Every structure is written in C-alpha cells, then in structure tokens.
Amino acid sequence: MAATPAVRALERARVAHTLHTYDPEHAEGQGYGEAAAAALGQDPRQVYKTLVARVDGALTVAVVPVAGNLDLKALAAATGGRRATMADPADAERTTGYVLGGISPLGQRKTLPTVVDESALGFATVMVSAGRRGLQVELAPADLVRLALALIHI
C-alpha cells in the first residue's frame, strides 16, 4: 500500500503512530467516521473526523469526534470569525488533496487553519484519517495538534 501524504508527514516528523486498515465498502447507512470506528471496534469518542468549513469565507479544518457534531458557531469563535458554514465538498477535496471520507488533517495539499476538539486531549491516543478511505492513523493528540499546526477548541 502506497504511503499517503499524511503518512509521509508523520514519517518525516518521526512521530510514533500506528496505521489501521478496514474495508470502507461496508459503510452503508453510516458516515465515514462512524463506519471506521465500528469496523475497527473503536470508541467513536476516540475516533475523529476531519471536516472542512468556511469561516468568513476562508476554508478551515475542524477535527471532531465521530460521536459528535461540529458546532459551526464554536468553530467561527475559535478562529476569530463571525460565521461558519460547511465547505462545498469539491472545494474541500481540491484544497486538501484528499477525497471525502479520506480527508486527513495531516499532509494536506494546502495548509489550512485547523481546530481540534479539546476532547482529544483526554485520550492517550486518537485516530484520524490517514488520507484514504479505509486507512486510519492512531497517534498522540499532542502530535496531531503539533503537526496540523492546530488550535485546541470547539
């Protein structure tokens, strides 16, 4: 399996991580993150989804637990903005270089402002997309925040 830009970023930074694969085809009726958590037998509070929104028109990444929902008002406040809306999927894919269901907060084509839900800090490790549907990476939340150049909030 070829390394994704997210995996290459982790390797370049020499960050301890574990890759987990699953079959993304069995996700009928579930969101991508929920399907990943279920397929891997993980707590959905510890598996995080990467969402792309627009805050005052600027693309911004939010990393939130698959067990929850993105609070757009909180995202806007966290970045000093006034209004947030979900980004057009085509814009998210084009800007990050990843496809929906495989958008990673790491190794994106263009570095976007990123906000990680503070609940991540309550775990020794969290899982996020490794840049491909069916591939998750487990890493320490502090490493996620550092590599994504993220703020903690939401």
Secondary structure by P-SEA (a helix, b strand, c coil): ccccaaaaaaaaacccbbbbbccccccccccaaaaaaaaaccccccbbbbbbbbcccbbbbbbbbccccccaaaaaaaacccccccccaaaaaaaaccccccccccccccccccccccccccccccccccccccbbbbbbaaaaaaaacccccc
